[in-house]
Amino acid sequence: MPVKVEQPPCLSDFPSGRYAISGNVWIKVPDGTKFEDLDKYMTHESKRPESPSNAPAGVWAVVGSKGASYTVRAVQGRYTCTCAGFGWRGKCKHSDKIRSEQS
């Protein structure tokens, strides 16, 4: 039965094997597991981003390269994103793109 997670999962390879990762949840998966197979191990119910037409100032709906929807927010000049990459690194291409468009 898949584990429910709050952040979109990703796959990462380590010397000890391949892992499905979402926030602090790590699940070892078989070698050869593809991104499309992650729903066997983790499920993520994404909240729909606020639509641009009714979003407050400083909030943007962004569609990622694989079709997932994310929300980028700007608060006091700091941009955040709901994608897993931002959760891990504190930056991502989605927030960078919006920041550059606002400059």
ChimeraX attribute file (.defattr): number of C-alpha atoms within 10 A of each C-alpha:
attribute: neighborCount
match mode: 1-to-1
recipient: residues
	/A:1	8
	/A:2	11
	/A:3	12
	/A:4	14
	/A:5	17
	/A:6	15
	/A:7	20
	/A:8	20
	/A:9	24
	/A:10	17
	/A:11	17
	/A:12	13
	/A:13	12
	/A:14	7
	/A:15	5
	/A:16	7
	/A:17	11
	/A:18	18
	/A:19	21
	/A:20	23
	/A:21	22
	/A:22	23
	/A:23	15
	/A:24	9
	/A:25	15
	/A:26	16
	/A:27	15
	/A:28	15
	/A:29	20
	/A:30	11
	/A:31	10
	/A:32	8
	/A:33	14
	/A:34	12
	/A:35	11
	/A:36	7
	/A:37	12
	/A:38	19
	/A:39	15
	/A:40	12
	/A:41	16
	/A:42	22
	/A:43	18
	/A:44	16
	/A:45	10
	/A:46	14
	/A:47	11
	/A:48	11
	/A:49	17
	/A:50	17
	/A:51	13
	/A:52	12
	/A:53	8
	/A:54	8
	/A:55	12
	/A:56	11
	/A:57	10
	/A:58	14
	/A:59	21
	/A:60	22
	/A:61	20
	/A:62	23
	/A:63	13
	/A:64	12
	/A:65	8
	/A:66	6
	/A:67	8
	/A:68	12
	/A:69	17
	/A:70	23
	/A:71	20
	/A:72	22
	/A:73	21
	/A:74	16
	/A:75	10
	/A:76	7
	/A:77	9
	/A:78	9
	/A:79	20
	/A:80	21
	/A:81	24
	/A:82	21
	/A:83	23
	/A:84	20
	/A:85	19
	/A:86	16
	/A:87	16
	/A:88	12
	/A:89	8
	/A:90	12
	/A:91	16
	/A:92	18
	/A:93	13
	/A:94	24
	/A:95	25
	/A:96	15
	/A:97	12
	/A:98	19
	/A:99	17
	/A:100	8
	/A:101	8
	/A:102	8
	/A:103	5
